[in-house]
Amino acid sequence: MMKSQSVTQGRKFGQVIKGAGAIFLRDGFAGASVDDIAQAARVSKATIYSYFPDKTLMFREAMRAEIARLEGTFTLDIDPGLPPQKAIAHIAVQAAEWMADPHRVSLCRVLLAEASRFADLALLFHDSLSRMLRDPVRAHLDRWVRAGLLAIDDTDLAARQLVGLSGAQCSLHLLGTPQAASVAAIRANARDAAALFLRAFPPVPRQDALMQT
């Protein structure tokens, strides 16, 4: 029987993972060479082979590390005093700009390209990204629902919809279309996404305002 291959960790394991991640994101799985990874990690090829018996295991470890590094990197800077009809546009813009970051686009591109071979990694990335974006957005939607400013039955679904609308140009980012990656295009699309979202979930008129009409 063939002995199952496994990863061996050592003193420079972190260096190798970081260097491998940079090269895989730059060149993809097939294009990445051990020579380039060794140079990026500032270690010898012998050190790499002592940790990873094959390239597949190294790719898995490096991509898992890259996904883990995303944790906590998305936060929303929203003035709590802003009403939803103004704040949702800020949410959409911040989410869109975060998704359009070149490093995150590269990670998405590599994992999509290798989804047939590494389906578990692609799913992990999708689920992690969805959660990291959805949860902060949902927190604001929940706050407005509790305050009676929005009427949303399922804030989890609504948060995912807003995130999805905000990142509608993601496919163009993945293709490297220059105009899609411009700050102006990203923000314009996000503002349009916010306007569409507010048509589906219009703010609830305040009772005091209704009494004055």
Secondary structure as GFF3:
##gff-version 3
##sequence-region A 1 213
A	DSSP	alpha_helix	13	31	.	.	.	ID=ss1
A	DSSP	alpha_helix	34	41	.	.	.	ID=ss2
A	DSSP	alpha_helix	45	51	.	.	.	ID=ss3
A	DSSP	alpha_helix	55	69	.	.	.	ID=ss4
A	DSSP	alpha_helix	84	99	.	.	.	ID=ss5
A	DSSP	alpha_helix	102	113	.	.	.	ID=ss6
A	DSSP	alpha_helix	119	146	.	.	.	ID=ss7
A	DSSP	alpha_helix	155	166	.	.	.	ID=ss8
A	DSSP	alpha_helix	170	175	.	.	.	ID=ss9
A	DSSP	three_ten_helix	178	181	.	.	.	ID=ss10
A	DSSP	alpha_helix	183	200	.	.	.	ID=ss11
A	DSSP	alpha_helix	207	212	.	.	.	ID=ss12
###
